[in-house]
């Protein structure tokens, strides 16, 4: 029996023991309630991603969306890809099945090295980030220079770790999907006999059977979080997690003749060769946080996180058509070149640390809420020279077995190292009962050493060195029209690492120098009721445009400008009806490059309008029964930077239902869903990466799950 099957079977056995024990207790008591109806909060009212501590969303001068652990259970969200279906500003960006989950926010692709955060600490987004031990998934839309320092201008995704519970928690979730995916997860929390010590244990195992036939694999995860209340003033928190994932990756498609969209079956795997191997990734975190209350007004916090990542990457990679000299592009008859790609031993080891001093005081009649701190980040990236050799020709309609090109990837060595140090401060001044001024800045010193290659004699050349300091200011005004309605206006600057030149360019795998971005944003937020909120945000972001020029060099030149409008409504409309509405309108433009093929054109892989509407209705006729639906819409997207090819827009409908009851004394919730209920074909991801690829969305898929709460 394989490890994933064994883990799922073990969790199932635990459920049987729980239910059988509960049934015996019910027989003794004979007074059990048959149906349980929960009334958990349907939305989060606060988040930490837009500042330095948990703050009410109403008072935060930024556009933020939050999914809680309960919402992720209710919506059967198992990955960030699942979560993105409910936020119109979060989109796929070379999000290949079986590979790293990669996204864009507000039309800007996130940086795998800096845009993903665990409890505010940077972690790489080079594999599926586990959600089993996450209390919230927070998305900050827009610049985060003050909060995070280096990150992509679209925003950041922050994963908040589950902490120990004061009351015992025992939850098991089992799920299956029609293609054969099996999933089991365990969540345990509580306090030891000495209540000063708390624990939270999460474990999961998954047998992966993708909608792309043959893109199979498995995933195993375990984590632990512990609290120690050292004294009424001192709290120590420690957490650790480990994940191993192995899965065949599913590459995308290229244009036929490099001009027209292919007609394909989304179930077909182009990486389907007898010698295809799964991408193997392992990731681990160790985090620590110490909080000390200096006085009723002042608190000091120290936190750190060490991440370890390793990947062995294998792909029978489809690219180009030698017969027609297309690079990129597939032949008109569907032929494509197959390359044997191997890159073993890729490693990253980012360490993040931060010290905060937070408090409040009043001076000259003005209340000040102050944060001051320092942060440190270092990362080492190691890899070897990869193998990428032509192996033969296959066809998207009639697959052909080809022998793999011989060889292997080269010895692993350090190729890039980063060191960032920052000082930051923010003051939130209550100018009067309704008006607050947020003023802050971060100074960050960015150092990078990067391998550039060897000379003709095989001697390693001196590493390219970057050492630059940046000021990142942030100013915002928040005006409370009423106690439950706030307006805001903000101006900020951000900083991102330069993009890494893709394979096939003259400067491939070289990173550009850091670049700044600027944003202005205005918005309105309202807590219509305690469990229903609405928001509107209007923004403009400008940054340097990065692209591959006519000489095959990856460069930064000209300007990328994204202007947009975001609208959201979340919460309970009535006691029976819960809704979630998210819509984003984007005007994207490339300019000042000096190239007629780029200037004035839309940015690739970004829809002018995208929306997601979700509704969940509790049927009053049947206690515990709910039905739900999610409607996603995306407008057309540009495939290439010159806008010669557009991919059509699409509508996708997902249906769901749940039933909450009791089996003995165990609260039990059964859930079922149909993704893409009308089996619509659509191109969900139109990435310009690696020459430009098209990735089809999943065909109709059924899923069922059961949750047991003891």
N, C-alpha and C positions, 0 to 999 in steps of 0.2 A: 504494500500500500504506500502511495506517495505521501510525502510530508504534508502537502496541503489537504489531501483527503483525510489523513489521520487527524490533523488539527481540527478540521470541521467536524469529524466524527466525535472527537473528544468534547467539543462544545455542545454538540447535540446530546451526548450522554449526560452532560451537566444539566441540560434543560430537562431531560427525562427525570433525573433525580430530583430536581426542583419541583416539577409538577407532581411527581408521585408522592413526595413528602407533603406537598400542599394538599393533595387529595386526601391523604390520611388525616391531616389536620381538619379538613372540611367534614370528613365523616364523623369525627369526634365532636365537632361543634354543631354541624348541621344547620348553620345559620349564615351561610355565605351569600353575599350579594352576587348575582349572576353577571351584571353588566357594570363596567366602570366607564365613566365619561370624564375625561380630563379637561381642564380649562387653563392650560398653560398659556403664557403670554405668546402672542403671535408675531411679535416684533421686538427687536432690541431697541432700548431707549438711549443707550450710551455706547461709546467705543473709545479705544485708546490710540487708534491708528493716526489720528489727525493732530495729536499733541504728545504730551509726555506723561499723561495719566488718564484714567478713565474719565470721560467728560460727557455730559448730556449732548446728544446729537443736535438738539434745538439750539444750543449755544455754541456750536462748532462752526466757524466760518469757512467751511469746505464741504464738498459733496462727498458723502460717505454712505456706503451700503454695508449692512451686516447680516450675516446668516448665523443663527444660534445653533447649538448642538441639537436642540429639540426640533428646530426647523429642518435640519439636515436629516434627522430620523424620519420626520413626517413626509419629506419629499423624496426619500430614498436616495439621497445624495451620497455617493461613495467616493467622489473625486472632485477636484476643482473644475474639471470639464463639465461634470453634472451641474455644479453650482452656477457656472457661467450662463446656463440656459435662462436664469432668472434675473440677469442684470444686463441691460442692453448696452452698457458702456464697456463690458468685458467681452472680448472676442478671441477666437482662435487665431494663432499666428505661428504657423508651422507646428501644429499640434498633431503630430503623426501618431497613429495608434501604435502602442507598444514602445514609444520613445518618451522623451521628456514632454510633460505638459507645458505648452508655451502660449502666452496670451498677449493681447494688446489692450490698452485702456485709452479711451478717447482717441483712438486711431494711431497711437504710438506703441510699438512693440516694447514689452518689458525686457529688462536686462536680467539674464539668468543669474548674474553674479550679485546683483544689488537690489532688485525690485521685489524679492520675496523675503518675508521676515517671519521669524518665530519669536513671539513676545517682544517684537521690536528689534530683534537681532538679525542681521543679514545671514541668510542661508541660500545656497545655490538652488535654482529651480531646474536642475538637470535630470530629475526623475519625478515620478508621481509623488507629490507630498502627501503623506498619510493624514486622514481626517479623524481617525478613530480616537485620538487623544486630544482633539481640538474642541474647545468650548465655544469658540466663535471664529468665523472667517470674515475678516474686515477688509474692505476695499476702499482706499483713499484715491479719489479720482483727481488727477492734476498734480501739480508740482509738490514735492515733499522735501525741498532743500533744507528747510529749518528742522523738520522732524527727523529726517533720515540721512541728510547729506547727499551722497552719491546715489542716484537712482534715475531710472528713465522718466521723461517728463509726463508720461501718461498717468503715473501714480504708482502705488505699491499695494501688495496683497500681504496682509498680516494674519498669521495663524496664532490664535491665543490658546495656550495649553490648558487643558483641564486640570483643576486643582482638587485636593481632597475635599470630601463633603463632611459636614458635621453629623449627618445622619447616614446610616448604612445604605449603600447603593449596590444593587445587584441586577445587572441588565445583560441579556443575551440576545443577539440578533442573528437570524439565519436567513439566507436569501438564495434564490436560484433564478437564472434567466434561461430563456428557451434554447440558446445555443449551447448550453451546458455549463455556464459559469456557476460555480458554487462559492458561497461566501458565508463566513461565520465570524462573529466578533463578540468580545466579552468586555464589560465595563464594571469594575469593582471600585467602590470608594467608601471611606468612613474614617473612624478614629480608632486608635489602639486603646487598650485598657487605660493607659495614661492619655487623656484627651488632648494633651499638648502636642501629641504626634499624630499626624494624619497621613493617609495614603490614597492613591488613585492608580489603579492598574488597568491597562488596556491591552488587549491582544486581538489579532485578527489573522485569518488565513483565507486565501482566495485562489480558486482554480479559474484561470481566465480563458474564456472562449469568446473571442471577439466576433462582431458582426462580419468582419473580414475573415473569411474561411482560411484557417491555417495560421492566423496571427495569434497563436495560443501561448499560454505561459502560466506562471503562478506568482503569488506574492505572499510574504509572511511578515508580520509586524508585531512588535511588543514594546511596551513603554511602562514607565513607572514615574510617579510624581509624589514627593513627600514634603510635608510641612513640619516645622518644629517651632512652636511658640515658646521661645527661650524665656521671655518675660513679657509683661503687658506692653512693653515698648519695642521688643525685638522679635522679628520673624525671619526665619531662614527657610527658603524653598529650594529644593533640588529636584531636577527631573532628568530623565534619560530615555532615549528611544532608539530602536534599531529596526531597519527594514531591509529586506532582500527581495528583489524583483527580477524575474527572468521572463522575457516575452519576445517572440518574433515581431519585428517591427514591420509596419505596412507603409511603404513609400507611396507618394502621390503620383499623379499623371502629369505629363507635359502636353503641349498643344500638338495636334497633327499638322505636319508641314510647318510647324511653329506659327500657325495662323488660325487654326480652328479647334473648337472644343471637341474632344472625343466623346462618343456615346459608349458608356461602360456600365458594367454591373458593379455596384458598390461592394459586393461580397468578394470580388476577385483580388487575390494577393499577388502583386508583381514580384515580391520577394519570395517566390515559391520555387526554390531549387532544392534538389536533394541535399545540397551542401549548406543550405541556409541554416543559420544558428541564431538563437535568441540573444538579444542584448541583455547582458547581465549587469545589474547595478546593486550596490549596497550603499546605504546611507545611515548615519548615526548622529545623534546630538547628545551633548551633556550640558545642561544649563543650571545656573545657580543664581539666586537672588536673595539679597539680605536687605531688610528694611528696618530702620530704627527711627522711632518717634522721638524727636529731640524735645518737643514741647507740643501743646495742643495746636500750634500754628505751623510748626516746622517738622519736616521729615527728610531723612537722608536715605538714599537707595544705591546699592551697588549691584550690578548684574553683569552676567557674562554667558556666552554660549560658544562651545567648541563643536564644529560640524566636521564630519569626515565623509567623503564621497569617493566612490570608486566605480569605474565602468569599463567593461569589455564590450566593444561595439563591433557587431558583425552585420553585414548586409549584402545581399545580392542586389546591388544598387542599379536602378534603371535611369539612364541619362543619355539623351541625344540619339542621333541617327547618322552613323558613319556613311551609309550608302548615299545619303542626300547631303552630307556634310552639314548637318544641323547640330549646333551646340549652343543652346539647348533645342529641344523639339524632337518629337517622334516622327517616324516616316509616315507618309500618307496612308499606307496600308496597315499601320498599327505596329510595325516593327520598332524595336528600341534596343539600344546597346545595354548589355549587362556587365557591370563591373564588380569585381570581388573587392569589397571594402572591409578592412580589418584595422581596428585601433584598440589595442589591449593595454590595460594598466593605466588608463586615464585617472588622475586623482586630483582632488581639491580638498583643502583643509582650512576653511576660514575660521578665524577666531574673532569674536566681537566682545567688547567690554564697554561698560558705560557707568558713570557716576553722576547722580542727580542730587541736588539740594532744592527742595520745594517748600514754599511757605507763603504766608500772607501778612501784610501789615497795612496800616493806614497812615498816610502823611498828607497834611494840608487838606484834609477832608476827602481824599481820594484813596479808595482801597486798591492795593496792589497785590496781585497773585503772581508770584515770581517763581521761575524755574531757571536754574543755572547748572551747567554740567560740562562734562568732558567725555569724549568717546574715542575708542581705539579699534581699528580693524586691520587685520593682516590676513593674507591669503597666499597660498602657494599652489600653483597649478603645474601638474606634471603630465607629460605624455611622450610618446615616441613617434617617430616618423611613421605615418600610416601607410598601409598597402591600399592602392586604388588602381587596379589594373583591369584592362579590358578582358572579358571572358567569353563573349559571344553575343549572339543576337536572339532575342525572343520576340513575342508578339502579344499585344494586350488582349487579342481575341482568341488566339491559338497559342498558348504557352509552349515554349520549347525548352527542353533540358539542355543546358550547356555546361561544359566542364569548368571548374573554377580556375582562375589564373593562379599559378603557384606563388608561394611566398608568405610572409608574415609581417606584422608591424615591427618596428625597430625598438632598440632599448629605450626604456623610459628615463627621462631626466627632467629637471625643473625647467620649464619654458617661460613661465611668467610668475612674478611675485608682486603683490600689492601691499602697501602700507599707508593707512589713512589715519590721521589724528585730527580731532576737531574740538573746538570750544564753542559753546552755544549758550544763549540766554534768551528768555522771553518774559515780558511783563504784560499782564492783562490788567488794564486800568479801568475801574468803574468810574467813568466821568460823571455820571448821574444814575438815577434809578433805572434808566432805560438804555443808556449808551455805554458801550465798552470799546476800548481801543486795545487791540492786540499788536504788540510790536516786539519783534525778535530778530535775531541774526545768528548764523552759524559761520564760523571760519574753519575751513577744512584744508589741510595740507595733503595733497595727493602725490604719492610716490609710486612709481612702477618701473620695474626692470623686466625687459622682455628679450627673449632669445631671437636673434635675427638670422642665424644660419652659420655656415662655415665658408672659409675661403677655398680657393682652388686646391690647396694642399690638405684640406680636411681639418684645418684648425678652427676651433670655435671663435667666431668674431665677438668683439665686445658687445655686451648686452645694451640695447637701446634703453636710455634712462630718462624718466620723466619725474620732475619735482616741481610742482606748481601749487600755489595757494590761492584759494578762492573765498570771497565773501558772498554769503547767500542771505540777503535780507528778506523779511516777510512782514507785511503790515496789513491789518484788517480792522474794519469797523463793524460792530454788531449792534443793531438797534432793535430793541424789543417793542414792536408796535403794540402788542398786548402781551400778557403773561404767557400766552401759548403761541404767539406769532413773532418770528424774528426775521429781520432782513440783514444782509451783510454785503460788504464789498471788500475785496482783497487784491493785493498785488504782491507777487513773489518771484524769486529767482530760484532756479534749480541747477543741478549739475549731474552729468552722466558720463560714464566711461565712454570713450570712443568705441564705435562699433568694430568688430573683428572682421577683417577681410575674408570673404567666403572662399571655399575651394574653387579653383579655376581662375582666380585673379592673380595678377602679377605680384601682389603683396599679401598673398593668402596667409591667413592665421595671424597677421599682424594687426594690432589694435591701434586705432587712431587716438590722438590725445584727447583728454577730457574736454567736454563742451558745455557751455551754459545755455539755459533756456529761460524764457520769461512768460509769465502768465498774469492775466487780469481776469477776475471773476466776480460776478454779482449773483445773489440768490435770495430766495425766500423759503422759509421753513415754517411749518405749522403742525402743532399737535392738536389735531381736530378733536380727538378724544384721547383718554389715557392710553388706548390701545389702537389708535389710528393716526398715522402721520402722513404729511404730504410735503414735497419739496420741488423747487424749480431752480435751476442753475444755468447761467449764461456765461460762457468763457471764451477766451482766446489764448492759445499757446503758440509760441514761436521758438524754433530751434534751428540749428544748422542741419542742412539736408545731407544725408549720407547715401551714396550710390556708387555703382561701378561705371566708370566713364568709358569713353570710346577706346581708350588705350588699355582697357582691362585692369585699371587700377581702382581700388576701392578708396573713395575720397569723401571729404566733407566740403561741400561747396554750395552756396546759395542758401535758400531758406525753406523750411517746411512750416506752414502755418495751418493750424486747425482751429476753426471757430465752431462752437456748438451750443446746443440747448439740451439740457437733461431734465426730465420730468419723472417723478416717482410718487407712488401712493402705496402705502403698506399698512396692513392691520385688519382689524375686525370691523366690517360694515354693520353687522348686526350680530346677535348672539349665535346665529347659525352660519353666517357668511363671512369668510375671510378672503381678502384679495391681495394681490401684489401686482403693481403696474410699474413698468420701467420702459422709458422711451428715450432715445438719443438721436438728435438730428445733427449731422456733421458736415461742415463745408471744409474740405481739405484742399490745399493748394501748394504746388511746388513753384518756386520763383527764384530769380536772380542767379541762375546757373549759367546763363549764356548759351544754353542749348534749347533750340526750338522744340526738340522732342520732349523736353521736361517742363519748361516754364509754362505756368498756367494750367498744368495738367493735374488731375486728381491723384492722390496718394493711393498706391495699390492696396488691395485687400481691406478696404474700408468702405462700408455702405453709407450712403448719404442719410439714410434713415433706418433705424433698427428698433424693434420693440419686443417686449415680452409681457404677456398678460397671464396671470394665474388666478384661479378662483377655486375655493374649497367650500363645499356646502354640507352642513350636518343635517341629515334628514330627520325632522322632528318625529316622523312616524316610527322610526327604528332607532332606539337609543344606541349610541356608539357607532353608527354607520355614517361615513362621509364619502362624498364623491368629489372629484376635482378634475380640472383641465388646465392645460398650459398651451397658449398659442404664441408661437415665435414667428416674427417676420423680419426679414432682412432684405434691403434693397440691393440693386445690382452693385457689383464691385469691379474695379479695374484690375485686369490681370497683370498688365505690364506698365512700366513707368511712363511710356509714351501714349498710353490709353488707346492702343489700337484694337485691343480685345477686352470685352466686358463679359463677366459671368452673370447670368440672370439672377434676379431676386427670388426669394422663396418664402413659402408659408409651411410651418410644421406644427402639428397638433399632437400633444401628448395627453393621455387620459390616465386617471388614477382613482383608486377607491381604498378605503380603510375601514376596519371594524374593530372596535375596542370592547373587550369582554374580560371575563375571568375564567381561568381553569383552576379550580380549587381556590387557593388564596393568592394565586399568581396573576397579576395584571398582564393581559395578553393583547397584543395588537397585531392583526393581520393586515397586510398591505399588498396591493396589486397595481400594476401599471402597464400601459401600452405606450411605448415611445414610438413617435412617428406613426400614429394610428392609421393614417391613410396611405402609408407606404410611399411617400413622396420622394422622388430622386432630387437631390440638390447638392451643389458644391458648397460645403460648409467653410472651407478654408482655401484661400487663393493666395498662397504665400509667394513673395518674390525671392525667397531664400534659395540658394544652390541652383540658380538658373530659372527658378519659377516652377511651382508645382501646384496641382489641383488635387484637393482631397475631398472625396464624396462623403456626405453624411450617412449615418447609419440607416439601414432599412428598418422596417417595422420589427420591433422586439418586445417580447412579453417578459415580465418579471413579477415575482411574488416573494414576500418576506414575512417573517414572524418575529415579533419582539416580545420578550418575556421579562417582566419586572417583578422581582421577588420582594 
